Amino acid sequence: MQRGDTTMLGVSLIGEHPPNHFVSRYRDGWFLEDVDGNRYIDWITGWASSPLGGNHPELVAAAHTALREYGTECLSALRTWHHYEFAEKMNQIAPAPLSKVVYDTTGSEVVENAVRIMREAAGPGRPFVITFLGSFHGGNYGTGAMGPHNAHYNHFIEPFMSGWINVPFPTCYRCPYHLQYPQCDIACLDYIEEMILQYKATPETIAGVNVEFIQGENGIQIPPAEWPGKLADLCKKYDWILYNDEVQEGVGRTGKWFSIEHYPGVEAELLSLGKGISGGLIPFACTLGADRMSEPAGELYTGGTFAGSPVGCMVALKLIEIMERDKVLDNVSEIERVAKAKFGAMRDKYEIVGDVRVLGAYMAVEFVEDKDTKKPGHELCREVVYALERLGVVPIYEPAFNWFRPTPALNQPPELFAHGCDLVEEAVVEVSKKYGKGMA
Ligand SMILES: Cc1ncc(COP(=O)(O)O)c(C=O)c1O
């Protein structure tokens, strides 16, 4: 079978149309292999769900043991020892005041349920939740309406579920007010008090705020350093519960165990993890909560048959052990250093590279037709991604966007990561020549 030629199989898959041209057959460590044996540097890592790369042997062994010991269990019927072991570890590493754990299966489910816990804790008469335009919180009806993430990806979720109040995020490269930081004085945050509280909802009808501090799917939008603190102050002022969705940015992706740790003094009363927490082997998610949140999910039924898989608990524990033992967060700092140097130099050098945003191993490279007007370079980005695929690297990329996201495993050797960055430069040069674009 030729790369991408699945027609001879006589079947097709419904729903997903990934932009890559090959069918993957193996994933090991930091590489993918297609059906013809071509190898690629894996910068997708199961959409940021495999912090230690593909099928890490110690994680696979932990999963085997847990499968032999238990397999699946339904939390509505029984709690297992594994749930307590995982909760104990979370208690040790989670930032204050997070002390409780409630389990779930996927990121989309865990976010919806966290919001229900938030509303329960806020008390009656507070149906509204503030969310940020461009954030991605999941793909089902509730979460799909929360950011919402992007007009191209909301189809048939409309008409949106009500209850979410969507407000601007500080997407500074493309400021919604066409202002410059720091002169802007973070005007976008004033929208909440000046517009929402004036026209849409009084403060005492709002349960809280759901925020990704770094918007991942929106092209790694990193807010000004003081923005999270200002948001937290607003929450204190109005007695709103601050809920931090770290489904993608947690578990070391940004260089700290939890991205909220980048912002000293900022405390969330709810915080969700998913994706990477179980090493990319088992769908597993959880929300950590402060004491005043209900006894894990109190009167609420939040789980599902597979919520809080005992196998997921054991793989997650092993993942944390390995990351601590191997000092994986130090490796993330190295990846960050290489990314800032290499991609930063490309932004300075090439006309088509408009912006580069990096925090830890969370990063995006954005393409423009013109550096001054910042006209989005969708076609340029697509061409760079395809050239890169031919050179043997596959990043996270969606055709609706003019950026791609190199998403290496957190333990990818910095030299290999640097080699991938050099291949990006080769692709940028190739596409710049093809489109008659030059140096910046
Ligand atoms: C911040 C965030 N929250 C929630 C989700 C949804 O997770 P899942 O795809 O596991 O449902 C995602 C997925 O990308 C995410 O990035």
The ligand as a Gaussian input file, in Angstrom:
#p B3LYP/6-31G(d) Opt

LIG

0 1
 C       -7.750000      22.745000      27.390000
 C       -8.530000      21.550000      26.936000
 N       -9.614000      21.165000      27.613000
 C      -10.343000      20.098000      27.257000
 C      -10.012000      19.362000      26.140000
 C      -10.864000      18.186000      25.727000
 O      -10.201000      16.990000      25.980000
 P      -10.637000      15.638000      25.249000
 O      -10.213000      15.763000      23.819000
 O       -9.910000      14.559000      25.996000
 O      -12.110000      15.501000      25.385000
 C       -8.890000      19.729000      25.397000
 C       -8.493000      18.959000      24.199000
 O       -7.693000      19.366000      23.387000
 C       -8.128000      20.847000      25.796000
 O       -7.061000      21.263000      25.099000

